[in-house]
């Protein structure tokens, strides 16, 4: 799940009918929320944690995904590997 998909899921699950109210719940401006929604930038780590909580998604996984998207090269591959391992561990635990 990308951070954009995470944001949209959090919005859906928040029950808010407007991005202005959703943004206020997150403690950010509507402009910031709209920028994130349109793929212009990434949330901070702290904001990512808030979004993950609202979406009902594991915060560790959300942070790994966010950092994978921010990174390049070897660092990105390591984050992606950690995500795959995390996903495998989740499936094995079920």
C-alpha positions in Angstrom: 0.0 0.0 0.0 1.5 3.3 -1.0 1.3 6.4 1.3 -1.2 7.9 -1.1 -3.4 4.8 -0.8 -2.9 5.0 3.0 -4.0 8.6 3.0 -7.2 7.8 1.0 -8.0 4.9 3.3 -7.6 7.1 6.4 -9.9 9.7 4.8 -12.5 7.1 3.9 -12.4 5.6 7.4 -12.4 9.0 9.1 -16.0 9.5 8.1 -15.3 13.1 7.2 -17.2 14.6 4.2 -14.5 17.2 3.4 -10.8 17.3 3.2 -10.8 20.5 5.3 -12.3 18.6 8.3 -10.0 15.6 7.7 -7.0 17.9 7.5 -8.0 19.6 10.8 -8.3 16.2 12.5 -4.7 15.5 11.4 -3.6 19.0 12.6 -2.5 20.1 9.1 -3.8 22.7 6.7 -6.3 21.8 3.9 -3.6 22.9 1.4 -1.1 20.4 2.9 -3.7 17.6 2.8 -4.6 18.4 -0.8 -0.9 18.5 -1.8 -0.4 15.0 -0.2 -3.6 13.8 -1.9 -2.3 14.9 -5.3 1.1 13.4 -4.8 3.0 16.6 -4.2 5.2 15.6 -1.3 5.2 13.0 1.4 4.0 13.2 5.0 6.4 13.5 7.9 7.1 10.4 9.9 4.8 11.8 12.7 2.0 12.6 10.3 2.4 9.1 8.7 1.9 7.6 12.1 -1.3 9.6 12.6 -2.6 8.6 9.1 -1.8 4.9 9.8 -3.7 5.0 13.0 -6.7 6.6 11.3 -6.5 4.0 8.6 -6.2 1.1 11.0 -2.8 0.1 9.4 0.3 -1.1 11.3 2.4 2.0 11.9 5.7 0.1 11.4 4.6 -1.0 8.0 3.4 2.5 7.1 6.8 4.0 8.1 8.7 1.4 6.1 6.6 2.2 3.0 7.0 5.9 3.4 10.7 5.6 3.7 10.9 3.3 0.8 9.1 5.9 -1.3 11.4 8.6 -0.1 14.6 6.7 -0.7 16.6 5.7 -3.8 19.1 3.0 -4.7 20.4 0.6 -2.1 18.4 2.2 0.8 15.1 1.9 -1.2 15.9 -1.8 -1.9 16.5 -2.4 1.8 13.2 -0.8 2.8 11.4 -2.8 0.2 13.0 -6.0 1.4 12.0 -5.1 5.0 8.4 -4.6 3.7 8.4 -7.9 2.0 9.7 -9.7 5.1 7.1 -7.8 7.2 4.4 -8.9 4.9 5.6 -12.5 5.0 5.7 -12.5 8.7 2.1 -11.1 8.9 0.8 -13.8 6.6 2.6 -16.6 8.5 1.2 -15.3 11.8 -2.4 -15.5 10.5 
